[in-house]
Amino acid sequence: MLPSGGFHSFALSVSGSVFGWGKNNLGQLGVSDTEDKCKPTQLGTLRSLGVKYITAGIDHSAFLTQVTSNQVSDTNAVFSDFILFSLLFS
């Protein structure tokens, strides 16, 4: 899977690792800084969450992850067996 936003892109590996690159001035890559990335950089924060789907817009990114029983809480948006993690910026 190779989704892209306005000026940033992602790659989802078979093992579930997520890599992002491109414009990152608002942190839309989710790599813990706001520096643009000219080569794929692994998103360590999503490493163990079982990302299944990625979507992105001009200044945002969203990641659909597989839920395990110990990840469900009142603060997460739960859809069946999945949690949607979103990075939204205006």
ChimeraX attribute file (.defattr): number of C-alpha atoms within 10 A of each C-alpha:
attribute: neighborCount
match mode: 1-to-1
recipient: residues
	/A:1	13
	/A:2	13
	/A:3	16
	/A:4	19
	/A:5	18
	/A:6	12
	/A:7	15
	/A:8	23
	/A:9	22
	/A:10	24
	/A:11	19
	/A:12	18
	/A:13	13
	/A:14	9
	/A:15	9
	/A:16	17
	/A:17	18
	/A:18	24
	/A:19	22
	/A:20	25
	/A:21	21
	/A:22	21
	/A:23	21
	/A:24	20
	/A:25	13
	/A:26	17
	/A:27	19
	/A:28	30
	/A:29	31
	/A:30	22
	/A:31	19
	/A:32	11
	/A:33	12
	/A:34	14
	/A:35	14
	/A:36	17
	/A:37	16
	/A:38	11
	/A:39	10
	/A:40	14
	/A:41	17
	/A:42	19
	/A:43	16
	/A:44	13
	/A:45	11
	/A:46	18
	/A:47	14
	/A:48	11
	/A:49	17
	/A:50	18
	/A:51	23
	/A:52	17
	/A:53	16
	/A:54	22
	/A:55	17
	/A:56	22
	/A:57	16
	/A:58	15
	/A:59	20
	/A:60	21
	/A:61	24
	/A:62	18
	/A:63	19
	/A:64	18
	/A:65	20
	/A:66	16
	/A:67	18
	/A:68	12
	/A:69	7
	/A:70	6
	/A:71	12
	/A:72	14
	/A:73	9
	/A:74	6
	/A:75	6
	/A:76	12
	/A:77	13
	/A:78	15
	/A:79	10
	/A:80	8
	/A:81	11
	/A:82	19
	/A:83	20
	/A:84	17
	/A:85	17
	/A:86	17
	/A:87	15
	/A:88	15
	/A:89	11
	/A:90	6
